[in-house]
Amino acid sequence: MDLLQEEYRLIRNIVAAPGPADKAEAEQAYRRRSEPLLAARDQFIAKRIDESLKETEVGLLFIGASHRVISYLPKDIEVVSVS
């Protein structure tokens, strides 16, 4: 939840910026943090999947195209992507 709240705050700062210079500064702050935040969220999601998915279970993950959760999953979890 902390990661989502941080991203929300960064986006809100862009929208609420009082002027062009403030908006540009807020956009730069978002660009600096967006990739690390997304990676941290993906790592968290992958960890939760690994911890909760039992040996014979099948899971479904619906997630946005920017995410890279698969790269953080253990190799023993078979992944089938549907495009």
GROMACS elastic network, one bead per residue, 0.5 to 0.9 nm:
[ bonds ]
;  ai    aj funct       b0    kb
    1     4     6  0.52105   500
    1     5     6  0.61336   500
    1     6     6  0.86112   500
    2     5     6  0.50574   500
    2     6     6  0.61220   500
    2     7     6  0.86757   500
    3     6     6  0.51559   500
    3     7     6  0.63311   500
    3     8     6  0.86125   500
    3    37     6  0.63600   500
    3    38     6  0.83612   500
    3    40     6  0.76871   500
    3    41     6  0.67319   500
    4     7     6  0.51575   500
    4     8     6  0.60786   500
    4     9     6  0.85771   500
    4    37     6  0.82729   500
    4    41     6  0.81133   500
    5     9     6  0.60637   500
    5    10     6  0.85892   500
    6     9     6  0.50845   500
    6    10     6  0.62515   500
    6    11     6  0.87073   500
    6    37     6  0.82964   500
    7    10     6  0.51057   500
    7    11     6  0.62428   500
    7    12     6  0.85018   500
    7    30     6  0.77054   500
    7    33     6  0.81131   500
    7    34     6  0.71914   500
    7    37     6  0.73192   500
    7    38     6  0.89787   500
    8    11     6  0.51777   500
    8    12     6  0.59714   500
    8    13     6  0.85329   500
    9    13     6  0.61081   500
    9    14     6  0.87954   500
   10    13     6  0.51560   500
   10    14     6  0.66631   500
   10    26     6  0.69997   500
   10    27     6  0.80846   500
   10    29     6  0.72440   500
   10    30     6  0.56078   500
   10    33     6  0.85847   500
   10    34     6  0.88816   500
   11    14     6  0.51907   500
   11    15     6  0.64666   500
   11    16     6  0.86664   500
   11    26     6  0.79791   500
   11    27     6  0.80031   500
   11    30     6  0.69404   500
   12    15     6  0.50950   500
   12    16     6  0.59382   500
   12    17     6  0.83362   500
   13    16     6  0.51493   500
   13    17     6  0.58091   500
   13    22     6  0.87514   500
   13    23     6  0.76545   500
   13    26     6  0.59373   500
   13    27     6  0.82985   500
   13    30     6  0.88963   500
   14    17     6  0.53593   500
   14    22     6  0.79050   500
   14    23     6  0.52671   500
   14    24     6  0.78477   500
   14    25     6  0.82761   500
   14    26     6  0.50974   500
   14    27     6  0.59349   500
   14    30     6  0.81970   500
   15    18     6  0.86794   500
   15    23     6  0.75179   500
   15    26     6  0.88048   500
   16    19     6  0.88885   500
   16    23     6  0.79682   500
   17    20     6  0.74968   500
   17    21     6  0.84176   500
   17    22     6  0.54098   500
   17    24     6  0.86745   500
   17    25     6  0.89658   500
   17    26     6  0.73914   500
   18    21     6  0.85055   500
   18    22     6  0.64407   500
   18    23     6  0.72512   500
   19    22     6  0.53200   500
   19    23     6  0.60887   500
   19    24     6  0.86670   500
   20    24     6  0.60937   500
   20    25     6  0.85752   500
   21    24     6  0.51316   500
   21    25     6  0.62229   500
   21    26     6  0.86229   500
   22    25     6  0.50822   500
   22    26     6  0.61221   500
   22    27     6  0.85519   500
   23    26     6  0.50451   500
   23    27     6  0.60637   500
   23    28     6  0.85940   500
   24    27     6  0.50487   500
   24    28     6  0.62148   500
   24    29     6  0.86621   500
   25    28     6  0.51324   500
   25    29     6  0.62719   500
   25    30     6  0.86948   500
   26    29     6  0.50363   500
   26    30     6  0.62226   500
   26    31     6  0.86827   500
   27    30     6  0.50358   500
   27    31     6  0.61783   500
   27    32     6  0.86492   500
   28    31     6  0.50458   500
   28    32     6  0.61709   500
   28    33     6  0.87120   500
   29    32     6  0.52100   500
   29    33     6  0.63939   500
   29    34     6  0.84983   500
   30    33     6  0.52636   500
   30    34     6  0.56321   500
   31    34     6  0.53469   500
   31    35     6  0.74136   500
   32    35     6  0.72372   500
   32    36     6  0.79753   500
   33    36     6  0.55589   500
   33    37     6  0.59567   500
   33    38     6  0.85482   500
   34    37     6  0.51553   500
   34    38     6  0.60719   500
   34    39     6  0.85969   500
   35    38     6  0.51169   500
   35    39     6  0.61212   500
   35    40     6  0.85617   500
   36    39     6  0.50875   500
   36    40     6  0.60968   500
   36    41     6  0.85745   500
   37    40     6  0.51053   500
   37    41     6  0.61506   500
   37    42     6  0.85755   500
   38    41     6  0.50654   500
   38    42     6  0.61031   500
   38    43     6  0.85816   500
   38    66     6  0.82750   500
   38    67     6  0.69103   500
   38    68     6  0.84655   500
   39    42     6  0.50183   500
   39    43     6  0.61176   500
   39    44     6  0.85719   500
   39    67     6  0.77709   500
   39    68     6  0.74610   500
   39    69     6  0.81875   500
   40    43     6  0.50824   500
   40    44     6  0.61827   500
   40    45     6  0.86510   500
   41    44     6  0.50680   500
   41    45     6  0.61804   500
   41    46     6  0.86167   500
   41    67     6  0.86461   500
   41    69     6  0.84548   500
   42    45     6  0.50846   500
   42    46     6  0.61058   500
   42    47     6  0.85223   500
   42    67     6  0.65172   500
   42    68     6  0.62740   500
   42    70     6  0.83580   500
   42    71     6  0.87039   500
   42    72     6  0.71888   500
   43    46     6  0.51309   500
   43    47     6  0.60933   500
   43    48     6  0.86313   500
   43    68     6  0.87452   500
   43    69     6  0.66044   500
   43    71     6  0.87340   500
   43    72     6  0.58046   500
   43    73     6  0.81041   500
   44    47     6  0.51230   500
   44    48     6  0.62314   500
   44    49     6  0.86660   500
   44    69     6  0.87509   500
   44    72     6  0.89421   500
   45    48     6  0.51748   500
   45    49     6  0.62190   500
   45    50     6  0.86564   500
   45    69     6  0.68335   500
   45    72     6  0.87285   500
   45    73     6  0.89119   500
   46    49     6  0.50880   500
   46    50     6  0.61652   500
   46    51     6  0.85887   500
   46    69     6  0.57947   500
   46    70     6  0.73225   500
   46    71     6  0.85800   500
   46    72     6  0.57590   500
   46    73     6  0.52013   500
   46    74     6  0.82020   500
   47    50     6  0.50828   500
   47    51     6  0.60914   500
   47    52     6  0.85704   500
   47    72     6  0.78597   500
   47    73     6  0.72178   500
   47    74     6  0.87892   500
   48    51     6  0.50461   500
   48    52     6  0.59916   500
   48    53     6  0.82293   500
   49    52     6  0.53197   500
   49    53     6  0.55960   500
   49    59     6  0.82186   500
   49    73     6  0.79330   500
   50    53     6  0.57312   500
   50    54     6  0.82018   500
   50    73     6  0.70159   500
   50    74     6  0.71901   500
   50    77     6  0.80441   500
   51    54     6  0.80345   500
   53    56     6  0.82497   500
   53    57     6  0.61845   500
   53    58     6  0.74768   500
   53    59     6  0.70666   500
   54    57     6  0.53320   500
   54    58     6  0.82685   500
   55    58     6  0.86565   500
   63    66     6  0.83720   500
   63    67     6  0.68811   500
   63    69     6  0.88598   500
   64    67     6  0.58424   500
   65    68     6  0.80251   500
   67    70     6  0.85177   500
   68    71     6  0.58143   500
   68    72     6  0.75185   500
   69    72     6  0.54891   500
   69    73     6  0.66842   500
   70    73     6  0.52713   500
   70    74     6  0.85414   500
   70    79     6  0.74572   500
   71    74     6  0.83514   500
   72    75     6  0.88847   500
   73    76     6  0.82813   500
   73    77     6  0.68558   500
   74    77     6  0.58672   500
   74    78     6  0.89309   500
   75    78     6  0.73153   500
